[in-house]
Amino acid sequence: MSENIEENVITPEDEEKYLPKNPWICCIPLMLAVFVYVMDGTIANVALPHMAGSFSATRDESIWILTSYLISSGIVIPSVGYFSKLFGRKNFYILSILIFSLASLLCGMAKSLGAMVLFRVLQGAGGGGIVPLSQAIMMESFPKEKRGSAMAIFGMGIIIAPIVGPVLGGWITDNWTWPWIFFINVPMGCVAAILAKHLLFNPPYSRRQKNVKLDKRGFFFLVLWLCCLQVFFDKGNNADWFNATWIRWIFAISCFSGICFFLSQLRKGETLVDLSVFKNKEFVMGTFIQVVMMAVLYASVAILPQFLQSMMGYTAFLSGLSMMPRGIGSLSATIVCAFIADKVDKRILVIFGLLCIGVAGLFFGFLNLQIAPLNIMIPNCIMGFGMGMSFVPIINLSMETLSNTQMTNAAGLQNLFKNIGSAIGTSLVATMLTRFSQMHQYMMVGKLTELNPAFVERVQATTAALSQYTNISVAKHMAEYSQYGTLLKQSTLWAFTDSFRIFGILCFFLIPLLFLFKNDKNPAN
């Protein structure tokens, strides 16, 4: 094994020899595969009630359709380095696309919840390697002075796909049937696999290696860690977090297995991941910033449609459509980054992007129930522009000091933590809505008393209106209940606005970290 590794190690001076003649051609299969995979992570959300109805499953049971996908993909993501050595990176990439496409076909044909969960596990296992491998291949395909433009193209798929997913999923579910949200993956996946076969380059250090052995101990702890962690995030809020004994046990097992996993990767010999990349300060800081940004992105993607449907009465399709301005903003930002990312200090671009995200969060923090669609569109567009402006350069900043031979392993680890950040953001915002709503309800319920003239006046007016249809006693109870319903609605509204503001302010706190990166005034040199 050691001899084989030495044959595939190249010096930084030799990396230029293995660049493809036309790296932009490589982007076609990479971006098609990335877009389909990332979109599939959100496209099923709006169709979940329809799938639950088809399988006669409860809402809690149907959540496993989403959870199983995240768990299996999370297990594969940090293992891409090992599987790339076992099969060869290009072969493993094509195999991942084909498995994902086949599993998508099976998901659309599923007749029971158990079958759907099984096929989603297979789908996540197939798709888990797509994003980190695509990121690594794109970074390696371009010389360092052109990587900013390359990552701008990569950012289009990562940022726009989760936004397009709910819109497309809502339209397909309303106009066709939910299996088609999986069937549409099949032709696009097949095309991506064929193009990858003919267009992707295969440098010596990414080819198949002999005598590669599986780190069974590390793989066991990885599976146990991520499975327990995902269950903790998914079920924690409903179980009242650490007030539930079984949640405490799940969290303890997750922490223990996570520590054991990282300790097992520190030993010499065959391991799933190489933790030496964490010695790179830029990689660690860049990964941390991306984790927080992914938490903000997925929290906002989850909370805004929920606000529009539960508070404003939007349909699933209209709430998904409301996210489109964010996609327009992201597309605009990635186009701008493609032209200026290699000419401007990347830290400035990230700072500007974080400011846009923070300002948009504060805009959302002042929403009310009398808003016009324009009040949603403008901050959505600003947030999308900020996402595109910051995500692209931060990937570059975190990876540009690594060698090409480290890219695949580093991309796997980075995307693992970004997945965890997404889960944290989604769970955190659900908890915030619940707790803030309870807090505001507790603060306001004292106003529903006969000592409050405003409350008495409204009850009397409503009682007078209802007394035409029932007796005065029932009318008064109905009027009081109506006012309590208004209080609940107001407390929920405040919970939404508080959550928006907190996630917006969180982005401002990331800005000082960017000054710890090396100065990048002349990235082209």
MARSE-852443 format. One record per residue (C-alpha): z, y, x. Coordinates in nm, 3 decimals, padded with zeros to 5 digits. Each point is the difference from the previous one (the first is absolute). Example, Ala and Ser with C-alpha at 12.3 -4.5 7.8 and 13.67 -1.06 7.14 Angstrom:
BEGIN
[rec [00.780, -00.450, 01.230]]
[rec [-00.066, 00.344, 00.137]]
END
This chain:
BEGIN
[rec [00.000, 00.000, 00.000]]
[rec [00.092, 00.246, 00.274]]
[rec [-00.332, -00.052, 00.180]]
[rec [-00.190, 00.062, -00.320]]
[rec [00.187, 00.321, -00.063]]
[rec [-00.079, 00.128, 00.347]]
[rec [-00.371, -00.052, -00.066]]
[rec [00.020, 00.229, -00.302]]
[rec [00.203, 00.280, 00.157]]
[rec [-00.203, 00.306, 00.098]]
[rec [00.099, 00.320, 00.170]]
[rec [-00.032, 00.340, -00.173]]
[rec [-00.288, 00.081, 00.236]]
[rec [-00.193, -00.303, -00.130]]
[rec [00.053, 00.076, -00.370]]
[rec [-00.307, 00.226, -00.014]]
[rec [-00.219, -00.300, 00.091]]
[rec [00.082, -00.176, -00.326]]
[rec [-00.077, 00.283, -00.243]]
[rec [-00.279, -00.077, -00.250]]
[rec [-00.324, 00.194, 00.036]]
[rec [00.027, 00.147, -00.350]]
[rec [00.364, -00.010, -00.117]]
[rec [-00.081, 00.172, -00.331]]
[rec [-00.183, -00.315, -00.111]]
[rec [00.326, -00.193, 00.038]]
[rec [00.165, 00.234, -00.251]]
[rec [-00.209, -00.130, -00.292]]
[rec [00.156, -00.348, -00.043]]
[rec [00.341, 00.125, 00.113]]
[rec [00.022, 00.278, -00.258]]
[rec [-00.141, -00.213, -00.282]]
[rec [00.264, -00.269, 00.063]]
[rec [00.282, 00.255, 00.038]]
[rec [-00.094, 00.181, -00.319]]
[rec [-00.010, -00.319, -00.209]]
[rec [00.330, -00.131, 00.141]]
[rec [00.197, 00.324, -00.031]]
[rec [-00.139, 00.070, -00.348]]
[rec [00.112, -00.344, -00.116]]
[rec [00.359, 00.095, 00.083]]
[rec [00.007, 00.254, -00.286]]
[rec [-00.282, -00.101, -00.235]]
[rec [00.213, -00.273, -00.161]]
[rec [00.288, 00.236, -00.086]]
[rec [-00.154, 00.147, -00.315]]
[rec [-00.120, -00.343, -00.116]]
[rec [00.340, -00.167, 00.045]]
[rec [00.103, 00.024, -00.370]]
[rec [-00.333, -00.157, -00.102]]
[rec [00.045, -00.286, 00.248]]
[rec [00.357, -00.055, -00.117]]
[rec [-00.125, -00.025, -00.358]]
[rec [-00.268, -00.251, 00.097]]
[rec [00.256, -00.220, 00.174]]
[rec [00.276, 00.051, -00.263]]
[rec [00.223, 00.134, 00.277]]
[rec [00.271, 00.265, -00.003]]
[rec [-00.031, 00.321, 00.200]]
[rec [00.246, -00.125, 00.265]]
[rec [-00.196, -00.325, 00.035]]
[rec [-00.332, 00.182, 00.027]]
[rec [00.132, 00.211, 00.290]]
[rec [-00.040, -00.311, 00.217]]
[rec [-00.376, 00.048, -00.030]]
[rec [00.043, 00.310, 00.215]]
[rec [00.292, -00.122, 00.213]]
[rec [-00.161, -00.328, 00.110]]
[rec [-00.302, 00.194, 00.127]]
[rec [00.215, 00.239, 00.203]]
[rec [00.216, -00.276, 00.150]]
[rec [-00.289, -00.218, 00.121]]
[rec [-00.196, 00.294, 00.142]]
[rec [00.316, 00.129, 00.170]]
[rec [00.047, -00.335, 00.175]]
[rec [-00.356, -00.009, 00.132]]
[rec [-00.015, 00.365, 00.116]]
[rec [00.229, -00.032, 00.306]]
[rec [-00.152, -00.340, 00.080]]
[rec [-00.356, 00.129, 00.050]]
[rec [00.042, -00.009, 00.377]]
[rec [00.083, -00.371, -00.006]]
[rec [-00.278, -00.096, -00.243]]
[rec [-00.249, 00.210, 00.198]]
[rec [00.082, -00.207, 00.308]]
[rec [-00.018, -00.325, -00.199]]
[rec [-00.335, 00.059, -00.172]]
[rec [-00.146, 00.294, 00.189]]
[rec [00.040, 00.345, -00.151]]
[rec [-00.347, 00.029, -00.152]]
[rec [00.018, -00.351, -00.148]]
[rec [00.347, 00.066, -00.142]]
[rec [-00.118, 00.329, -00.151]]
[rec [-00.293, -00.166, -00.177]]
[rec [00.225, -00.288, -00.112]]
[rec [00.250, 00.250, -00.146]]
[rec [-00.273, 00.171, -00.205]]
[rec [-00.131, -00.333, -00.132]]
[rec [00.348, -00.126, -00.095]]
[rec [00.071, 00.331, -00.174]]
[rec [-00.328, -00.020, -00.194]]
[rec [00.054, -00.363, -00.103]]
[rec [00.357, 00.072, -00.109]]
[rec [-00.125, 00.299, -00.205]]
[rec [-00.237, -00.233, -00.186]]
[rec [00.284, -00.245, -00.065]]
[rec [00.230, 00.282, -00.120]]
[rec [-00.257, 00.102, -00.260]]
[rec [-00.021, -00.362, -00.119]]
[rec [00.378, -00.060, -00.014]]
[rec [00.128, -00.138, -00.331]]
[rec [00.375, 00.011, 00.064]]
[rec [00.254, 00.220, 00.174]]
[rec [00.077, -00.269, 00.258]]
[rec [-00.366, -00.035, 00.092]]
[rec [-00.039, 00.378, 00.022]]
[rec [00.299, 00.035, 00.233]]
[rec [-00.133, -00.283, 00.220]]
[rec [-00.346, 00.156, 00.023]]
[rec [00.151, 00.344, 00.071]]
[rec [00.192, -00.155, 00.291]]
[rec [-00.331, -00.133, 00.132]]
[rec [-00.165, 00.337, -00.059]]
[rec [00.273, 00.185, 00.189]]
[rec [-00.016, -00.250, 00.287]]
[rec [-00.374, 00.054, 00.027]]
[rec [00.015, 00.376, -00.025]]
[rec [00.307, 00.057, 00.217]]
[rec [-00.198, 00.010, 00.323]]
[rec [-00.278, 00.226, -00.126]]
[rec [00.164, 00.343, 00.047]]
[rec [00.167, -00.051, 00.343]]
[rec [-00.308, -00.174, 00.142]]
[rec [-00.231, 00.268, -00.140]]
[rec [00.221, 00.270, 00.154]]
[rec [00.008, -00.175, 00.338]]
[rec [-00.376, -00.069, 00.005]]
[rec [-00.086, 00.359, -00.092]]
[rec [00.233, 00.141, 00.265]]
[rec [-00.154, -00.229, 00.265]]
[rec [-00.361, 00.059, -00.107]]
[rec [00.008, 00.370, 00.086]]
[rec [00.076, 00.178, 00.328]]
[rec [00.328, 00.189, -00.005]]
[rec [-00.168, 00.338, -00.052]]
[rec [-00.165, -00.128, -00.322]]
[rec [00.294, -00.185, -00.154]]
[rec [00.102, 00.297, -00.214]]
[rec [-00.330, -00.016, -00.188]]
[rec [00.028, -00.377, -00.032]]
[rec [00.348, 00.018, -00.145]]
[rec [-00.118, 00.266, -00.244]]
[rec [-00.240, -00.257, -00.145]]
[rec [00.275, -00.264, 00.003]]
[rec [00.235, 00.239, -00.181]]
[rec [-00.245, 00.032, -00.289]]
[rec [00.055, -00.364, -00.093]]
[rec [00.376, 00.001, 00.053]]
[rec [00.066, 00.314, -00.203]]
[rec [-00.270, 00.007, -00.268]]
[rec [00.005, -00.370, -00.095]]
[rec [00.358, 00.000, -00.144]]
[rec [-00.095, 00.302, -00.211]]
[rec [-00.328, -00.145, -00.126]]
[rec [00.172, -00.332, -00.082]]
[rec [00.195, 00.108, -00.312]]
[rec [-00.297, 00.197, -00.136]]
[rec [-00.243, -00.287, 00.042]]
[rec [00.257, -00.254, -00.116]]
[rec [00.074, 00.198, -00.316]]
[rec [-00.369, 00.042, -00.081]]
[rec [-00.081, -00.369, 00.058]]
[rec [00.301, -00.116, -00.202]]
[rec [-00.080, 00.229, -00.293]]
[rec [-00.375, -00.067, -00.007]]
[rec [-00.032, -00.357, 00.129]]
[rec [00.290, -00.241, 00.061]]
[rec [00.260, -00.020, 00.276]]
[rec [-00.162, -00.295, 00.193]]
[rec [-00.280, 00.235, 00.101]]
[rec [00.236, 00.201, 00.220]]
[rec [-00.001, -00.311, 00.223]]
[rec [-00.361, -00.109, -00.051]]
[rec [-00.136, 00.329, 00.138]]
[rec [00.157, -00.088, 00.338]]
[rec [-00.216, -00.309, 00.045]]
[rec [-00.347, 00.152, 00.058]]
[rec [00.140, 00.286, 00.209]]
[rec [00.203, -00.245, 00.210]]
[rec [-00.299, -00.225, 00.060]]
[rec [-00.215, 00.294, 00.108]]
[rec [00.279, 00.120, 00.234]]
[rec [00.028, -00.349, 00.158]]
[rec [-00.377, -00.026, 00.058]]
[rec [-00.015, 00.347, 00.153]]
[rec [00.304, -00.073, 00.217]]
[rec [-00.171, -00.313, 00.132]]
[rec [-00.306, 00.195, 00.116]]
[rec [00.135, 00.346, 00.083]]
[rec [00.345, -00.038, 00.160]]
[rec [00.027, -00.023, 00.378]]
[rec [00.214, -00.260, 00.174]]
[rec [00.148, 00.111, 00.336]]
[rec [00.131, -00.267, 00.237]]
[rec [00.369, 00.078, -00.055]]
[rec [-00.033, -00.059, -00.377]]
[rec [-00.163, -00.341, 00.019]]
[rec [00.157, -00.334, -00.079]]
[rec [00.260, -00.124, 00.247]]
[rec [00.089, -00.358, 00.079]]
[rec [00.336, -00.174, -00.040]]
[rec [00.140, 00.262, -00.237]]
[rec [00.323, -00.126, -00.157]]
[rec [00.172, 00.125, -00.313]]
[rec [00.338, 00.165, 00.043]]
[rec [00.162, -00.208, -00.275]]
[rec [00.344, 00.154, 00.035]]
[rec [-00.136, 00.354, -00.012]]
[rec [-00.228, -00.080, -00.293]]
[rec [00.289, -00.151, -00.197]]
[rec [00.220, 00.306, 00.049]]
[rec [-00.293, 00.231, -00.080]]
[rec [-00.066, -00.176, -00.332]]
[rec [00.369, -00.004, -00.093]]
[rec [00.045, 00.366, 00.096]]
[rec [-00.296, 00.136, -00.193]]
[rec [00.049, -00.221, -00.308]]
[rec [00.364, 00.102, -00.039]]
[rec [-00.080, 00.364, 00.077]]
[rec [-00.272, 00.017, -00.265]]
[rec [00.227, -00.161, -00.262]]
[rec [00.273, 00.248, 00.093]]
[rec [-00.232, 00.298, -00.052]]
[rec [-00.157, -00.136, -00.319]]
[rec [00.314, -00.114, -00.181]]
[rec [00.264, 00.226, 00.152]]
[rec [-00.028, 00.288, -00.247]]
[rec [00.006, -00.226, -00.308]]
[rec [00.301, -00.189, 00.139]]
[rec [00.188, 00.323, 00.083]]
[rec [-00.045, -00.061, 00.373]]
[rec [00.316, -00.096, 00.190]]
[rec [00.207, -00.029, -00.316]]
[rec [-00.174, -00.336, -00.048]]
[rec [00.133, -00.283, 00.220]]
[rec [-00.337, -00.173, 00.034]]
[rec [-00.163, 00.325, 00.118]]
[rec [00.263, 00.031, 00.272]]
[rec [-00.075, -00.355, 00.114]]
[rec [-00.376, 00.059, -00.004]]
[rec [00.042, 00.317, 00.205]]
[rec [00.233, -00.173, 00.248]]
[rec [-00.243, -00.290, 00.046]]
[rec [-00.287, 00.247, 00.045]]
[rec [00.189, 00.197, 00.266]]
[rec [00.111, -00.314, 00.184]]
[rec [-00.347, -00.157, 00.001]]
[rec [-00.159, 00.332, 00.101]]
[rec [00.233, 00.029, 00.301]]
[rec [-00.067, -00.363, 00.091]]
[rec [-00.374, 00.059, -00.023]]
[rec [00.002, 00.293, 00.241]]
[rec [00.238, -00.178, 00.237]]
[rec [-00.229, -00.304, 00.001]]
[rec [-00.293, 00.223, 00.099]]
[rec [00.183, 00.127, 00.309]]
[rec [-00.008, -00.336, 00.176]]
[rec [-00.275, -00.093, 00.243]]
[rec [-00.282, -00.230, -00.102]]
[rec [-00.194, -00.032, -00.325]]
[rec [00.114, 00.251, -00.262]]
[rec [-00.157, 00.133, -00.317]]
[rec [00.015, 00.364, 00.112]]
[rec [00.037, 00.188, 00.324]]
[rec [00.287, 00.249, -00.033]]
[rec [-00.083, 00.172, 00.329]]
[rec [-00.203, 00.261, -00.193]]
[rec [00.332, 00.144, -00.120]]
[rec [00.055, 00.125, 00.354]]
[rec [-00.270, 00.256, -00.077]]
[rec [00.172, 00.312, -00.138]]
[rec [-00.312, 00.131, -00.177]]
[rec [-00.052, -00.333, -00.177]]
[rec [00.360, -00.012, -00.126]]
[rec [00.004, 00.359, -00.125]]
[rec [-00.346, -00.025, -00.153]]
[rec [00.092, -00.322, -00.179]]
[rec [00.321, 00.153, -00.138]]
[rec [-00.187, 00.303, -00.133]]
[rec [-00.260, -00.225, -00.163]]
[rec [00.273, -00.211, -00.162]]
[rec [00.150, 00.308, -00.165]]
[rec [-00.343, 00.126, -00.103]]
[rec [-00.088, -00.336, -00.158]]
[rec [00.328, 00.012, -00.191]]
[rec [-00.092, 00.346, -00.134]]
[rec [-00.358, -00.106, -00.082]]
[rec [00.091, -00.314, -00.193]]
[rec [00.298, 00.163, -00.170]]
[rec [-00.221, 00.281, -00.128]]
[rec [-00.272, -00.244, -00.107]]
[rec [00.264, -00.190, -00.200]]
[rec [00.186, 00.296, -00.146]]
[rec [-00.280, 00.234, -00.114]]
[rec [-00.183, -00.241, -00.237]]
[rec [00.340, -00.106, -00.134]]
[rec [00.088, 00.365, -00.068]]
[rec [-00.331, 00.063, -00.177]]
[rec [00.022, -00.313, -00.215]]
[rec [00.369, 00.009, -00.095]]
[rec [00.049, 00.377, -00.025]]
[rec [-00.343, 00.142, -00.081]]
[rec [-00.147, -00.283, -00.208]]
[rec [-00.302, -00.068, 00.225]]
[rec [-00.182, -00.334, -00.026]]
[rec [-00.015, -00.238, 00.299]]
[rec [-00.355, 00.107, 00.076]]
[rec [00.072, 00.374, -00.031]]
[rec [00.309, -00.026, 00.218]]
[rec [-00.205, -00.182, 00.262]]
[rec [-00.276, 00.258, -00.034]]
[rec [00.253, 00.274, 00.069]]
[rec [00.025, -00.137, 00.355]]
[rec [-00.368, 00.070, 00.070]]
[rec [00.055, 00.356, 00.133]]
[rec [00.222, -00.158, 00.265]]
[rec [-00.295, -00.215, 00.103]]
[rec [-00.224, 00.307, 00.014]]
[rec [00.254, 00.177, 00.220]]
[rec [00.030, -00.304, 00.229]]
[rec [-00.378, -00.032, 00.029]]
[rec [-00.030, 00.369, 00.088]]
[rec [00.270, -00.031, 00.266]]
[rec [-00.153, -00.308, 00.163]]
[rec [-00.338, 00.176, 00.018]]
[rec [00.168, 00.299, 00.167]]
[rec [00.188, -00.230, 00.239]]
[rec [-00.321, -00.182, 00.091]]
[rec [-00.137, 00.327, 00.141]]
[rec [00.309, 00.156, 00.157]]
[rec [00.240, -00.287, 00.080]]
[rec [-00.133, -00.035, 00.356]]
[rec [-00.010, 00.376, 00.061]]
[rec [00.339, 00.116, -00.128]]
[rec [00.354, -00.094, 00.100]]
[rec [00.077, -00.292, -00.234]]
[rec [00.360, 00.114, -00.039]]
[rec [-00.121, 00.318, -00.171]]
[rec [-00.205, -00.204, -00.248]]
[rec [00.298, -00.223, -00.083]]
[rec [00.231, 00.300, -00.043]]
[rec [-00.247, 00.169, -00.233]]
[rec [-00.037, -00.324, -00.198]]
[rec [00.376, -00.046, -00.034]]
[rec [00.037, 00.360, -00.117]]
[rec [-00.262, -00.062, -00.270]]
[rec [00.177, -00.318, -00.118]]
[rec [00.336, 00.178, -00.006]]
[rec [-00.136, 00.300, -00.192]]
[rec [-00.170, -00.230, -00.252]]
[rec [00.329, -00.187, -00.050]]
[rec [00.174, 00.328, -00.073]]
[rec [-00.277, 00.094, -00.245]]
[rec [00.058, -00.328, -00.184]]
[rec [00.371, 00.081, 00.005]]
[rec [-00.057, 00.286, -00.245]]
[rec [-00.196, -00.194, -00.265]]
[rec [00.098, 00.015, -00.366]]
[rec [-00.125, -00.153, -00.324]]
[rec [-00.219, 00.300, -00.089]]
[rec [-00.226, -00.027, 00.304]]
[rec [-00.379, 00.003, -00.007]]
[rec [-00.212, -00.257, 00.188]]
[rec [-00.068, 00.266, 00.264]]
[rec [00.371, -00.007, 00.091]]
[rec [-00.045, -00.364, 00.101]]
[rec [-00.341, 00.034, 00.163]]
[rec [00.081, 00.281, 00.246]]
[rec [00.311, -00.151, 00.170]]
[rec [-00.168, -00.343, -00.008]]
[rec [-00.296, 00.139, 00.191]]
[rec [00.232, 00.174, 00.248]]
[rec [00.199, -00.320, 00.055]]
[rec [-00.318, -00.202, 00.049]]
[rec [-00.128, 00.250, 00.253]]
[rec [00.333, -00.016, 00.184]]
[rec [-00.008, -00.380, 00.005]]
[rec [-00.349, -00.006, 00.146]]
[rec [00.081, 00.273, 00.250]]
[rec [00.313, -00.169, 00.132]]
[rec [-00.063, -00.375, -00.025]]
[rec [-00.311, 00.000, 00.216]]
[rec [00.137, 00.190, 00.305]]
[rec [00.340, -00.170, -00.006]]
[rec [-00.165, -00.342, 00.042]]
[rec [-00.179, 00.140, 00.304]]
[rec [00.313, 00.156, 00.144]]
[rec [00.193, -00.324, -00.033]]
[rec [-00.268, -00.226, 00.152]]
[rec [-00.196, 00.206, 00.252]]
[rec [00.235, -00.069, 00.292]]
[rec [-00.031, -00.378, -00.048]]
[rec [-00.260, -00.213, 00.175]]
[rec [-00.274, -00.180, -00.193]]
[rec [00.164, -00.336, 00.066]]
[rec [00.314, 00.122, -00.182]]
[rec [-00.182, 00.133, -00.307]]
[rec [-00.004, -00.313, -00.215]]
[rec [00.369, -00.079, 00.050]]
[rec [00.105, 00.366, -00.040]]
[rec [-00.209, 00.044, -00.317]]
[rec [00.162, -00.310, -00.150]]
[rec [00.353, 00.123, 00.069]]
[rec [-00.079, 00.353, -00.116]]
[rec [-00.149, -00.119, -00.329]]
[rec [00.295, -00.233, -00.057]]
[rec [00.240, 00.294, 00.010]]
[rec [-00.236, 00.211, -00.212]]
[rec [00.007, -00.275, -00.264]]
[rec [00.379, 00.007, 00.010]]
[rec [-00.014, 00.378, -00.037]]
[rec [-00.215, -00.040, -00.311]]
[rec [00.253, -00.241, -00.151]]
[rec [00.289, 00.233, 00.087]]
[rec [-00.173, 00.298, -00.161]]
[rec [-00.081, -00.189, -00.320]]
[rec [00.353, -00.140, -00.035]]
[rec [00.167, 00.325, 00.100]]
[rec [-00.186, 00.209, -00.257]]
[rec [00.086, -00.251, -00.276]]
[rec [00.367, 00.026, 00.093]]
[rec [-00.016, 00.379, 00.020]]
[rec [-00.148, 00.024, -00.349]]
[rec [00.273, -00.221, -00.142]]
[rec [00.291, 00.167, 00.179]]
[rec [-00.119, 00.361, -00.041]]
[rec [-00.068, -00.056, -00.369]]
[rec [00.353, -00.134, -00.048]]
[rec [00.145, 00.288, 00.201]]
[rec [-00.179, 00.269, -00.203]]
[rec [00.085, -00.176, -00.325]]
[rec [00.368, -00.002, 00.097]]
[rec [-00.017, 00.370, 00.089]]
[rec [-00.170, 00.101, -00.325]]
[rec [00.169, -00.226, -00.255]]
[rec [00.300, 00.234, -00.012]]
[rec [-00.229, 00.260, -00.160]]
[rec [-00.049, -00.218, -00.309]]
[rec [00.312, 00.125, -00.173]]
[rec [00.079, 00.214, -00.301]]
[rec [00.149, 00.255, 00.240]]
[rec [-00.354, 00.072, 00.119]]
[rec [-00.170, 00.247, -00.241]]
[rec [-00.350, -00.093, 00.116]]
[rec [00.061, -00.370, -00.071]]
[rec [00.153, 00.076, -00.342]]
[rec [-00.293, 00.224, -00.093]]
[rec [-00.260, -00.263, 00.091]]
[rec [00.186, -00.278, -00.180]]
[rec [00.029, 00.212, -00.313]]
[rec [-00.368, 00.092, 00.004]]
[rec [-00.107, -00.363, 00.050]]
[rec [00.247, -00.120, -00.264]]
[rec [-00.142, 00.246, -00.252]]
[rec [-00.352, -00.124, 00.067]]
[rec [00.093, -00.370, -00.023]]
[rec [00.225, 00.038, -00.306]]
[rec [-00.314, 00.031, -00.212]]
[rec [-00.067, -00.370, 00.063]]
[rec [00.350, -00.152, 00.013]]
[rec [00.362, 00.085, -00.076]]
[rec [00.178, 00.268, 00.200]]
[rec [00.228, -00.240, 00.193]]
[rec [-00.289, -00.215, 00.128]]
[rec [-00.204, 00.314, 00.073]]
[rec [00.281, 00.136, 00.220]]
[rec [00.027, -00.325, 00.198]]
[rec [-00.377, -00.002, 00.046]]
[rec [00.008, 00.364, 00.116]]
[rec [00.276, -00.074, 00.255]]
[rec [-00.190, -00.305, 00.124]]
[rec [-00.312, 00.215, 00.035]]
[rec [00.186, 00.245, 00.221]]
[rec [00.133, -00.285, 00.213]]
[rec [-00.357, -00.128, 00.039]]
[rec [-00.103, 00.345, 00.121]]
[rec [00.286, -00.010, 00.253]]
[rec [-00.118, -00.338, 00.131]]
[rec [-00.354, 00.131, 00.034]]
[rec [00.121, 00.310, 00.184]]
[rec [00.221, -00.201, 00.237]]
[rec [-00.294, -00.231, 00.079]]
[rec [-00.224, 00.299, 00.065]]
[rec [00.254, 00.141, 00.245]]
[rec [00.023, -00.338, 00.172]]
[rec [-00.376, 00.007, 00.057]]
[rec [00.002, 00.357, 00.133]]
[rec [00.297, -00.070, 00.229]]
[rec [-00.179, -00.302, 00.145]]
[rec [-00.319, 00.198, 00.062]]
[rec [00.195, 00.272, 00.181]]
[rec [00.193, -00.243, 00.221]]
[rec [-00.315, -00.178, 00.117]]
[rec [-00.165, 00.336, 00.061]]
[rec [00.292, 00.128, 00.210]]
[rec [00.008, -00.331, 00.191]]
[rec [-00.344, 00.080, 00.143]]
[rec [00.128, 00.330, 00.141]]
[rec [00.268, -00.187, 00.198]]
[rec [-00.269, -00.207, 00.177]]
[rec [-00.164, 00.306, 00.156]]
[rec [00.248, 00.049, 00.292]]
[rec [-00.070, -00.358, 00.118]]
[rec [-00.359, 00.092, 00.075]]
[rec [00.107, 00.233, 00.280]]
[rec [00.128, -00.307, 00.188]]
[rec [-00.358, -00.121, 00.045]]
[rec [-00.192, 00.100, 00.310]]
[rec [-00.207, 00.319, -00.017]]
[rec [-00.352, -00.077, -00.116]]
[rec [-00.179, 00.331, 00.047]]
[rec [-00.302, -00.153, 00.166]]
[rec [-00.044, -00.343, -00.160]]
[rec [-00.362, -00.022, 00.100]]
[rec [00.078, 00.017, 00.369]]
END
